Amino acid sequence: MIEIRVGDTGVGMSPQVCRRAFESFFTTKEIGKGTGLGLFISYNLVTEIDGTIELESELGKGTTIIIRIPIRPKKDLIGGDDAERDLLSAAKEDDG
């Protein structure tokens, strides 16, 4: 696994906000200042590649986001052996 931690020393989040943070369109920002999609999209991208994303937060002290992504060959991320074979076949057709 590769672990990425991103933290701040901002106002932090309450446990109630942390529980909802990955929901689509959930935001604590005022109207017109945020869509509530950032963490939702991040969660979906990370879980799509079998990773995890979580929050650690304390009011008045800040928040840390922890992303864990499994290490594996790139070809697994772009469709596996079939995708590689298809790319090679297409390249041969172009050459020929």
N, C-alpha and C positions, 0 to 999 in steps of 0.2 A: 504494500500500500504506500501511496504517496499521501502525506498529510500536509495540507495548506491551512494556515491560521491567519485570519485577518482580524485585527482588533482596533478598537478606538477607546478613547477616554471620555466619551460623551455622557449623556444623561442616563444611558442604560434603558432597559425595558423591564416592565413588570412581568411576573410569571404568566399572567393572563394574555399579555401582548405576545410573549414568546410562543405560547401555544398556538396562536393564530397567524404568526408571522409568515408562514409558507402558504397561506390560503390566497387564492386569486382575488385580486381587487381589495385586499385588506391593507389599509394604511392608517397611520396615526397622523399623517400630515393634513393640513387644511385643504379644503376643496381647491382644485386647480394646481396643487403643488406636487402631486404624485399620483401615479396610477395604481399602485399596489400590486404591480406585476414583477418587480425585480427579484424578490426572493422566491416567488412562485416559479418563475422561469428558471432561475438558478437551480432550484430543487429538482425540477423536471430534467434539466440537462445532466445534472450529476447522477441522478438515479437511473437515467437511460444507459449509462455506461457502468452500472452496478456499483456506483459510489454512494457515499452518505454525506449529508450535510446537516449540521446541528448548530444550535446557538447556545452560548453561555453568556448570561447577562446579569448585571447587578445594578439596581437603581443607584444613580449618583456616581457610579464607577466606570461604566462602559459596557461594551459588548464585544464578544469574540465569536466569529463564525469559523467553524472547523469543517473543512472539506476533506474527505478521504476518497481517493481514487485508486482502484486496483491497478497494479502494473501488469501489462500484457502486451503482446505484439500488436503493432499498428494494424495489421491486416484484420484482426478481430474487430477493430473499431470501424472499418470501412466495408464490412460485409463478408469477411472470411475468405476462404480459398476460392469460392465461386466467383467473387468479385475480381480477384486477382487473375483468374483464368479468363474471365470475360474481357478484362483490359488487355491481356496479352493477345487474345483472338482478334480484338478490334485493331490492335496495332499491326498485326500481320496482314489483315485485310487492307489497311491503308497503304502498306508497303508494296502490295501487290500483285 
